[in-house]
Amino acid sequence: MDTTNNKSDAPFKITGDWDEQAKVLKGKFSQLTDSDLKFETGKESELLGRLESKLNKKREEVINIIQKGQPEKV
């Protein structure tokens, strides 16, 4: 079975204006703080870990939530 095209294996990257996306997430999930949503390039895994913990969701769910707010790739 070929699993090389599995989306969850691809490294997660933030695209678009993260500050704007963070505001939207904060509006949807009132328990998130500015420090929870702090993002540094190359530290996507740390961000995902904080959001997983605060939202009590699995990594894949958190990625899906974030990706819904990201601009479509052209």
PADREN-358452 format. One line per 2 residues: number of its first residue (from 1); for each residue x, y, z of C-alpha. Coordinates in Angstrom, 3 decimals. Last residue first. Layout:
<fimars>
NUM = X,Y,Z | ...
</fimars>
This chain:
<fimars>
74 = -3.098,28.687,-6.436 | -3.049,27.687,-2.783
72 = -6.230,28.706,-0.972 | -5.827,31.280,1.785
70 = -5.647,29.908,5.320 | -8.614,29.919,7.688
68 = -9.766,26.382,6.876 | -6.138,25.313,7.208
66 = -6.083,26.295,10.881 | -9.114,24.171,11.793
64 = -7.811,21.255,9.718 | -4.409,21.452,11.422
62 = -6.097,21.452,14.847 | -8.151,18.383,13.911
60 = -5.065,16.552,12.638 | -3.173,17.357,15.855
58 = -5.940,15.904,18.037 | -8.218,18.196,20.011
56 = -8.404,19.377,23.616 | -8.595,22.991,22.430
54 = -5.905,24.231,24.833 | -3.684,21.142,24.526
52 = -3.949,20.762,20.776 | -3.425,24.518,20.377
50 = -0.205,24.468,22.372 | 1.102,21.435,20.476
48 = 0.187,22.954,17.112 | 2.136,26.106,17.948
46 = 5.166,24.064,19.010 | 5.007,22.029,15.790
44 = 4.812,25.165,13.663 | 8.138,26.361,15.053
42 = 9.912,27.034,11.748 | 8.559,30.566,11.523
40 = 7.490,31.772,14.945 | 3.852,31.822,15.981
38 = 2.212,33.105,19.154 | -1.353,31.778,19.252
36 = -1.221,30.339,22.760 | 0.580,33.517,23.918
34 = -2.229,35.670,22.533 | -4.745,33.593,24.485
32 = -7.110,30.850,23.373 | -10.067,30.037,25.659
30 = -12.402,32.178,23.520 | -12.221,29.728,20.613
28 = -13.996,31.147,17.560 | -12.901,34.749,18.105
26 = -9.375,33.699,19.068 | -9.223,31.607,15.902
24 = -10.260,34.606,13.794 | -7.692,36.842,15.484
22 = -4.992,34.188,14.948 | -5.837,34.040,11.244
20 = -5.322,37.807,10.947 | -1.993,37.652,12.776
18 = -0.996,34.630,10.677 | -1.316,36.540,7.404
16 = -1.060,33.940,4.641 | 0.426,30.482,4.896
14 = 1.376,28.455,7.962 | 3.187,25.241,7.117
12 = 2.536,21.661,8.242 | 5.091,19.102,7.122
10 = 3.514,16.418,4.939 | 2.797,13.124,6.692
8 = -0.773,14.197,7.523 | -1.595,14.524,3.843
6 = -0.852,10.861,3.030 | 0.527,10.815,-0.512
4 = 3.453,8.559,0.387 | 1.095,5.934,1.815
2 = 1.379,3.404,-0.999 | 0.000,0.000,0.000
</fimars>
